[in-house]
Amino acid sequence: MDNLMEIERPVQEGRSSQQEIPAVFDLVVCGGGLAGVCAALAASRLGLKTSLIQDRPVLGGNSSSEVRVPLGGATNGNPWAREGGIIEELTLTERYNNFTSRRESMINDVWDLVLYDICRQEENLSLFLDTSIRRVKKKKNRLVSVFASQLGSEREFEIRGDLFVDATGDGMIAYYAGAEYRMGREGKDEFDEEWAPDKQDMGIMGSSILFAVKDVGKPVPFRPPSWAEKYPADSIALKTRFHHRMPGHWWLEVGFPYHTIFDNGKIRDELMRHVLGVWDHLKNQEDHGFANYALDWIGKIPGKRESRRILGDYILTGNDIMQGRAFPDAVAHGGWYFDLHTPGGILAKDDVPEPTYKDASLMDNYAVPVYSIPLRCLYSKDIENLFLAGRDISATHVALGSARLMSTCAVMGQAAGTCAWLCKKSGLLPEEVYSRKIKALQQQLLKDDQYVPGIKNEDPMDLALTAKVSVSSSSPLLFPEPTVRRQLDVPLGMLIPVSGERLDTVSFMMESEEDTEVTIHLRNTGRTCDFTDEKDVACVTSKVLSQGKSWVDFNITEKVCPGSLYWLAFDSNLMAFVYGSELSIPTGTVTIHKPYGRWHYLKPSISWHNLKAVHKRWNLCLKTNPLQYPYEAENIISGITRPDSWTNLWVSQPGLSLPQSAILKFGSATTFTTVFITFDTNLSLTQNLHLPNWRAPEETVRDYRILYEKKGEWKEIGIFRNNYLRRRVHKFPGITADKIKVEVLATWGDPSARIFEIRVYNE
């Protein structure tokens, strides 16, 4: 008994039922998914004392190794649209340090470590892992603190803050604080959204758990538990799903009629039954090619798609997204299609998991352009100091079908964290930023490499905007040698930037088994993602002769406008073949098509879509006469850092060896302390499929120098090697000079130097 008392006594003496954090944080971020991580990093890097509270031992939410959902976002549906800023930094860092793919169920612990490491490096950021928020304190319509329990340590905290971000996914903080919210599908009569049900209901998207299997080199059995779901060989549910490919299987989804929050445990149990049942089918029903595969991992945490949506000063609708509406308070972008899953998921066995499985022609209306997300959706209208980030933003069910993708959530998080900094700096509440400081917020987001559609760099403190730019050389528009042919069984096209006043001829490598005529249309557009205006600038027909492959010229006689985007569209012709390449195509160009459905008997598309979404590696190739030069020096200070309405990129002549350089010349001697450089990391590549492992994309600058000119002599500020990031910021003691040079010494494989932007500050 004496020994027992000795053990118990120090535990009792040291225990505290509540430990209050001694300092008030400027910002308390609740939820450690990618929206919360990016919000916390954005705010802490700008100087706010920030806390990040996560109820799991790892960061990343659905993207973590616990759930293993791959990143997706705007670039999965639109060209050159990958999210920038903090999520780009995190993604490139993980790819540079990881060996495995980011496909479904293949995410490993390296991603967790990257998120943890980058957060740990921020001196203004305090991490609270394994910490679950249980209640909040509120004074009138303002949050004061959150109360949380920490798993394992038996500690309880009151974490106080001036501002808060609800990035919990379920909108838990807003819910506890009494904010107005929605849950369910709005009826068509409320917002007139095409994909809304006729009447309001609770048929929202469900949750999934993924699983992974491993090839063990020999046949191995699988014996399912008795409680696993039975999927016989003739299962209707699996006939409507692509179940024969390598697992994961995102469509293993359960939601309605369960409540995605209150029935989370029941949903997990139901999902386990179906996961094991599907694997039993793949192993033991017919030959699916998995004889040598063994079950390696099953997720235990349901990855949620939808629950509460907190109301802000504006509700983002499906019509806003479909129309690509330009909001005056735009702070982020999206571009994933309206991915609205069938209510019930796998429980709806007679139906497909989402509508375009049934009819791919529906993608004509489900697809969306790159769109902006307004600030007014990113804070609660009821709780004056509460931001929203992630899938709990103020949006309709239909709009959430696109905006819920994790990379989109991440850029919303960066916008919220940056706005919190501006609120603290200016003494404003979130709702006041729209009317008083929205331009300042947008400019800060651009400075931190966030893409905001329709907004360009107009920062009066950026000295580069007053400079004249010269470069050592510039590349014309050059495509890879066309080596892989494709039948013109569907309409095909290519968007190109036209820099000159003439476009006399475009030429394609083609062939045909017998002489035939092929028609091509020249059309104009204002954005790299917009192919809706099919009005012809010119229409040209040429003969393809049955003499093997050869270059076929299409002579353009109409005038073109320099500095504009044009697209060339082939009519389909079953006798003709056109050649392309599986190599990367020039930045700012886009291969498009009008696809058929997933099965030959489905209706073809009537709208143009990015070919990358289906044919991952094939692109059209062409030649122009005269040559076009869309990658000139002035792009470096165009104010936009990605292909949008133009290329906005400097590319050096590939026939000349590196180093190649860009020089900024000021009107007089200028003092500066900071240089920002934005490199090309090939924003057409998707995070989950195309970014390479252990290295940066080949277009990225690897080694470079920054220099300044003094008394006619170039002096080195610094030399930087093994870069793999898109945005680099270099700070140094003040230098006074009238010229700055960025000299590119090497890339990760591309023969040209490539720079989107150089900024210069005296900070």
Secondary structure, 3 states (H helix, E strand, C coil): CHHHHHHHHHHHHHCCCCEECCCCEEEEEECCEHHHHHHHHHHHHCCCCEEEECCCCCCEHHHCCCCCCCCCCHHHCCCCCCCCHHHHHHHHHHHHCCCCCCCCCCCCHHHHHHHHHHHHCCCCEEEECCEEEEEEEEECCEEEEEEEEECCCCEEEEEEEEEEEECCCCCHHHHHCCCCEECCECCHHHHCCCCCCCCCECCCCCEECCEEEEECCCCCCCCCCCCCCCCCCCCHHHHCCCCCCCCCCCCCEECCCCCCCCCHHHHHHHHHHHHHHHHHHHHHCCCCCCCCEEEEEECCCCEECCCCEECCCCCECHHHHHCCCCCCCEEEEECCCCCCCCCCHHHCCCCCCCHHHCCHHHHHHHCCCCEEEEHHHCECCCCCCEEECCCCCCECHHHHHHHCCHHHHHHHHHHHHHHHHHHHHHCCCHHHHHHHCHHHHHHHHHHCCCCCCCCCCCCCCCHHHHCEEEECCCCCCCCCCCCEEEEECCCEEEEEEECCCCCCEEEEEEEECCCEEEEEEEEEECCCCCCCCCCCCEEEEEEECCCCCEEEEEECCCCCCCCEEEEEEECCEEEEEEEEECCCCCCCCEEEECCCCCCCCCCCCCCCEEHHHCCCCCEECCEEECCCCCCCHHHHHCCCCCCCCCCCCEECCCCCCCCEEEEEEEEEEEEEEEEEEEECCCCCCCCCCCCCCCCCCCCCEEEEEEEEEECCEEEEEEEECCCCCCEEEEEEEEEEEEEEEEEEEEECCCCCCEEEEEEEECC
